[in-house]
Amino acid sequence: MKSWLIRRARRLVPSTLFGRLALLLCVAVLLSHALALKLMFEVGPSLFGPMPPGPPPGAPFGPGAVPGFAPPPQMSGGVSGRMYLGLWLDIGVRLSALMLAAWIGARWLAQPVRRLADAARELGRDIHRAPLVEQGSDECRAATRVFNQMQAQICQQLSERDSFVAAVSHDLRTPLTRMALRAESLQDAEQRLYFQRDIAEMNNMITATLDHLRGVASGEPMVLLDVASLLSSLADDYLDWGHSVTLVEPDPSHPVAPLLTQSQALRRCISNIVDNAVRYGGSAQVRCFEEANQLCIEVSDPGPGMAAADLDRALMPFFRAEGSRNRHSGGVGLGLSIANDIARRLHGEVRLKNGQNGGLLATVVLPRSPAPT
C-alpha cells in the first residue's frame, strides 16, 4: 500500500524542470499564506498587545458622537502601527518561505546534474563503468541518455582501436621476424650484430608506439600491493640484465604500508622511468617513502639532467631532448609519457626535476586509497 501511494504521488509530480519549480513555488506561497494568517490572528495579539476598546455597537461614528466615550490619544497611531507590523510580518513570512523553497528547489533540481557530473568524473577513470540510470525530469533523462550513448560510442571506438593496433602489430612484426631469421644466416659476425641491433631497436620502437596508441590496460584489478617487494624484485631484474640499479631500503621505523593499486601497471610505470635513468645516466637509484598521505617512488640518476624548459615537455609523447637524438640512446620518446599516463590512471602523477648534485629526479606520487573491506 505504501509503495502504491508513493508511485501515485510521483505521477502527480510534473516531469519537466519548469513544472517542478512552478509546483514548488505554488506550494510555498500557499503554505506561507496560511502561516502568515495564523501568526497574525493567533500569535499577533500576544506580541503586540490587545486592541484598544472601540465605541459601542450602533453608536454614531466620529469623535464626541457618543457621550462619555473618547478614544485614547494613541488609538489611531496604535491601529496604524499594528497594521504595518502585520503587513511586515506577512511579507517576512512569505519571503522566508520563498527563500526556503528556492533553496530546496535548487538542491532538488541540481541533484541529477551533480549525479551526471560525478559519472563524468568516474568515466575518466573507468570507461567501462555501468551506464547511468535514466531518472529525474525529462531534461535530466535526455541528458543521461545522451551521456550513456556517448559512453557506448567511446567504448566501441576503443574496441576498434585495439583491433586496429593488434592488426598493425602483427603486420609489422611479421617482416621483422623474417629479417631476424635472415640476419642469423649472415657469415660476417659484425654485420650480423649490426642487423640484430637494428632489428631489436625497430622492435622496441614498434612496441612503444603501439603501446602508446593502445593505451595502458585499465581492466587490471586493484590489489593491495607490497610496493617495497615490487621495487626489490625490479632492481634484481635490472641487476641480472647487467644494469646498475640500486634500491634504497626504507627506514624500518617508518615502513611503507601496502598500496591499493594495479600491480602490473605500476611495475611498468616504474620500469619506464628506470629505463630512462639507465639510458641517460648509466645507473639508477630507487627509493620509496610516505609523504602527506601519499606514496612517493623516487628514481634518480647521475646523468646530465635536463634543461628546465624541457622538464614539462619530457612527459609529452615523442619528446626527445636535443642531446639524446643519437640512435643508441635517444629512444622513441614515449617511456616517460607512458609512465605518466599510467600514474594518472592510478590517480597519481609523475614529477620531474633536476637533482641538487646533477642528474634527473623522477618521482611517482600515488595517493593512498582506503583498503577494501
N, C-alpha and C positions, 0 to 999 in steps of 0.2 A: 504493500500500500504506500509506504513511504517513497520507494523508488518511482512508483507511478505518479505520485504528486510532484516529485522532482522533475520528471520528464514533462509533465503538463506545464509546470512553471517555466521550464526552459523554452517551451514552444511559445509562450506568451512574450518572451524577451525578443525584441527586434534583432534581425540578423545583420544590419548594417551599422557602421560606426555612428552615422547621424541619428539613426533611430534609437540606438542605445543611449547616446548622450542626451537626446531630447527626453527620453523616458526618465533618465536620472534627474534631469533638471526639473521636470514636472513633479516628480515625487518630492524633491527637495522643497519646491515652492509650496506645495500643499502641506507638508509637514511643518515648514516654518510658519505658515499662516495659522495653523492650528495651535502651534506652540506660542506664538505671539498673542493670540486671543486669550489663551489660558493664563499667560502671565499678566496681561492687562486686567482681566476681570477677577482673578483669584489671588494672585500674588501682589498685584498693584496696590490695593488698599493698605496692605501691611507694610509696604515700602514707603508710600507717600502720605499715609495718614488718611483719616476719614474725610469724606466730602463735607463741606460746610452746610449747615441746615438751610433749606430753601423756604419760600413762602408757603402758606397753607394751600392745599388743593383748591382750585377755583377762585383764588384771590386774583384781583386785577394786577396786571404787570406794571412795574415801574416803581421807582423809589417813592416812599411815602404813601403808596396806594393802600397799604394795609396799616391801620393804626397800631402802633406799638411794635411794628416789625421794621427793623432796619438791617440791611445786610452788613456783615462785618467789613471793616475797611479793606481787608486783604482778599475779599471774596473773588472779585473779578480777576485780580492778578493770580490768585491761587488756582482758580479753574483753568486759566490760560497756561500756567506753569505745568499743571497736571496733563493738559492736552499735549504740550510739547514733549514732556517726559514720556508719555505713552507713544507718541509718534516716533521718538528716537528709539524707544525700546523695540517697537515693531520693526523699524529699519535695521537695528542692530541684530535682531534675531534672524531676519531674512538674509542679511549679508553673511552672517556666520554660517547659516545653513547652506547658502550657495557656495561659500568658500570650502566648506566640508565636502559638498557634493563635487566640486571641481577637483579636490584632492583625491577623493575616491575614484572619480571618473578617470583621472589621469593614470592612476595605478591600474585600474581595471582595463582600460584600453591599451596601455603600454605593455601589459604583461605578454601578449603574443609577440610584440615587437622584440622585447627582451629575450624571449624564448628563441626567436629567429636569429637574433644576434649571437646568442650562446651556441646555437647549432652551427652558424657560420664560423665561429671561432674553433669549435671542435672539428669542423670539416678540414681545416688546415692541418690538424694532427692525425686524423684518420678519415681518409676519403671514402672508406668502405663502411662508415657508420650506418646505423639503421636510419631509414628515412623518417622525417618528422610526421607526426600525426596531424592530419588536417582538422583543426578545430578553431573556434573563435568566430569572429564576424566574417561576413562574405569577403571583405578585403583581405583579412588575415588568411583565410583559406586559400584565396587566389595566390597570395604571396608565397604561402607554404607549398602550394602545388608547383609553382614555378621553381622554387628552391629545390624541391625534390627532382624535378626534371633536369635542372642544371647538374645536380649531383650524379644522376644517372648518365648524362651525356659525358661528364668528365671521366667517370669510371669506364665507359665504353671507349673513349679516346685513349685512356691509359692502357687498356687491354690491347687496342690496335697498335699502340706504340710498342708494347712489349713484343707483340708478334712480329712487327717490322724489324725491331732490333735483333730478335732471335734469327730471323731470316738473313739479315745483313751479316751477323756474326758468323753464321755457317758459310755464307758465300765468300767472306773474306778469309776465313781460316783454312778453307779447302786449298787454295793455291799456296798459302804459306806452308801447309803440311807437305805439299808436293816439293816445294823449294827446299824444305829442310831435309827431305829424303834424298834429293839430288845433291845437296851440299855434302852429305855423308860420303858420296862416291868420289869426291874430288881427291886427287892424288896429292896436291900441294897442301900441306898442313896449315900454312899461314893463310892461304886463300880460304881454306875450309873454316878456319877460325873467324875470319872476317865475315864470311857469309852467315855463319851461325850467330855472330853478334848482331848483324843487321836484321836477321830474321827474328831474333829474340826481342830486339828493340821495336820492330814493327808489331810484333805480337803484343807487347806491353802497351804500345800506343793504341792499338785496336781495343784492347781490354779496357783501358782507362776511358777512352772516348765512348764506347758503348755503355759502360757502366754509368757514365755521367748522363748519357741520353736516357738510359732506362731509369736512373734514379736508384737510390738505395732501397732495399726491401723494407717495407713498412709492416708486413704481416708477421714479423717475428714476434713471439710472445714476450711479455715483460716478465723478468725473473729477478729474484734477489741475488745479486752477483757480488762475490768477493773480489773487489777491484784489485786489491794488493796481489792476490794469487794470479789474476789475469795479467798484470804487468810483469810479475816474475816469470810467468810462462813465456810471455812475449820477448822479454830480454834474453831468456835462454835460447829461444829460437834464433834470434839475431846472432848470438854468440856462436851457435852451431853453423851459421852461414858465413862466419868469418868477419862479422861486423862488430865494432866496439860499441856496445850498448850496455850501460850500467844502470842498475836500479838502486836508488837511494831508499833504504828501508825506513818506513815511517817510525816516528817516535813511539816507543812502547807505552809511554804514559798517555798518549793520545792516539789510540788505534783508530783505523779507518773502518767505519761500520759498513756493512753490505749496502749496495745501492740497487734500487728498483729500476732496471733498465733492460735493454736488449743486448745480450752478451756479444753476439757476432757483429752487430753494427758498431758497438763501442770498440771492439777489438780492431775492426777495420779502420775506424776513425783514428785511433792511436797509431796504428801501423803506418798509415799515410803520413802522419806527422813525423814519425821516427824515420821513415824512408827519406823524407825531405831533409831531415837533420843529418843523416848519414851521407846523403848525396852531396850536400854543400859544405858540411862541417867536418866530415870524416868520422865523426863519432857522435853519440848522443847520451844524455843523462836524463833519466826519467824519475820523477818522484810524485807522490800524491799526498794531499793534505786537506783538512777541513778548514773552511773559512765562511763565516756568516751563513750557516745552514746550507752550504754548497760544497760539493766535492770538486776539488781542483786537481787536474792531472797536468803536470808541467814537464815539457820536453825542451831541453836546452842543448846547444851545440857550440863548439869553439870556432865556428866559421866566421866569415867576414861580416855577417849580419846583413841588413837590408836598409836601403835608403828610407828615410822617414816618409817620403811621399809614396813609397811603394808598399807600405805596411797594410793599408786598407785594400789596395788593389790586388794584393797577393792572394786574397781569398776569392777573387773572381775567376771564373772559368778561363782556361787557356792563357793565363797571365804568366809570363816569364820575365824575370829581370834581364836587363841588357847583358849583364856579365855572366849569364847562365845559359846562353844560347848555343853552346857547343854540343855536338852530337852525343857526347858521352855523359854529360852531367846536366844537360838542360831539361830533360824530361819532357812531358807534354803540357804541363801547367794545369793539371787537374787534381793533383794529390791533395793540396790544401783546400781546394774548393769542395771536393767530395767530403773531406773531413768536416768542413764547416756545415755542409748540408746535413750530414749525419748528426752532428751536435745539435743543430736546430730542430731536427725531428725528435730528438731526445729532450727538447725544451731547454737546451743549453746554448752555448756559443763557443767559438774559438777566438782567443785574443792573441795578437802578435805584438811583440815589442823587442827592441834590441837590448841585450844584456848589458849590465854595467861594465863587465870585462870583455865585451865583444860577443859576437855570435847572436843567434836568433833565439828568442824565448817564446815558445808557443804554449798556451795554457788552454786546456779544455775545461770549461766551467759548466758543471751539471747541477741543477737544483735537486735538493732532497725531496723525495716523494714519500707519502705515508705507505707503510708496508701493507700488503693486502691482508685482510682479516679472514 
